[in-house]
Amino acid sequence: MIHASTRAWKPKRKRLMLAAFVLVLLSPALRNVDSFPLSTQPLYANDRAATARLATVIGRDASGAPLRLSMRIAAATDDPLIAQSSVARSIRDGRATELCRHVAKRIPLRSPMVSIEVVREQVDVMAMARGAERFGTLKVVARCDVR
Amino acid sequence: MRRALRLCESGFPRLVVLFAAVYAAIRLSAFRGLADLRASSFEPVGILWFLGSPLPDAVWFGVLGLLFVSGLVVLTGRAARPAMVVFTPCVLVVTTYRSSWGQLLWFENLLVIHLIVLTVAAVTGPIDAIRPPPWAMQCCAVATVVLYVLAGLAKLRYGGLGWISGDVLANHIGYSSARLSVFGEQPPLLASFAVNHPGALTIASFATVTSELGAPLALLGRRLAIVWSSVMWATHVGIALTMAVVFPYPLVGLAFVPVVAVAGCMSLRRTGTK
């Protein structure tokens, strides 16, 4: 008798546990709160325009020509997501000058760069994907000299 | 095929641990680099929500070291269960800490959830055996399916019907290229090709959203599971080639092993009753 009731109860308990597990996984979407590892999974979900204003850091050589900086030098990372958000946050928090000086210290000695600029760059994302646009419209937020 | 699947299923915990350890080793410089980030950028999430400031370097490097040591112990098979109890929290802390700098990353969610399920299964199972019981594989399969459903729902919730038309996807591909280009990197390999073929992107968008929302169908039978897993794997290959964003856990196929294994069990059971 006891054995039979246990056998009937176990699958039911397993189903309940599985339902609870599913509910936990769905909870971020139900609360609309993204976190880690429980997430709303908003990968590429948001709408994006064909133009974008990206925060980045560039260098200038002695003639004033703009030069690109690597993620490693600009934001001490190799992940473009982190690099972008890190520079954007520095600008948003009013720490662009501090970032500029940090970046200037990371410029290799033999680099032709004489100055660094933290910028907002207006780009045509489609042109960038086609490799047709090298630099967008630059709006300088902070500028500092190298060395 | 069945033998390979059974081997994969019985060795699933060790395969996941091996993957997590190798992944952490490959990403070690990125993890180590977190110690160089400015404290003002720190925005803790998840289980680290209570931290008021970044972890001291000694603690951070200690957790990283412990992750590798405990991972090696699990893989040797001796004291695998206690080692897994150390390894999984280390992976959880490391990946959560990486997402605690103002940008949530979605590359490791499923891996961590699978590891947590497998660790609970190991703790509640026989001593020093980490062969997953059926319920653990079912939970892992359900986790895979639910996370893809959530991704599909999010696309409709935040991107609307524009997502299915392909316009949103085209702009995302362009945005990913631009984000790389402003840091001096080349656009992804097939980004130019993709944005020049909007018709193909419409098909890809529709296929992505429908296969994400239809993920639960994969649990109904092995063939469906294999087809669905193949479609999602191809989606990740497409993302890597057009956006240069790599989701390693699905790309190596481990994310889909529980789905195929569980659906396989269901179809085997059906055959057995004939």
Interface residues (C-beta under 8 A of the other chain):
Chain A: K14 M17 L18 F21 V22 L25 L26 P28 A29 D34 S35 F36 P37 L38 S39 T40 Q41 P42 L43 Y44 A45 N46 D47 R48 A49 A50 A52 L54 T56 R68 L69 S70 M71 A74 A76 T77 D78 D79 P80 L81 I82 A83 Q84 S85 S86 R89 S90 D93 R95 H102 E121 V123 V125 M126 M128 A129 R130 G131 E133 R134 G136
Chain B: S29 A30 G33 D36 L37 R38 S40 S41 V45 G46 L92 T95 T96 S99 W101 G102 Q103 L104 L105 W106 E108 N109 V112 I113 I116 W135 Q138 C139 V142 A143 V146 L147 Y148 L150 A151 L153 A154 K155 R157 Y158 G159 G160 G162 W163 V168 L169 A170 N171 H172 I173 G174 Y175 S176 S177 A178 R179 L180 S181 V182 F183 G184 E185 Q186 P187 A191 S192 A194 V195 N196 M243 A244
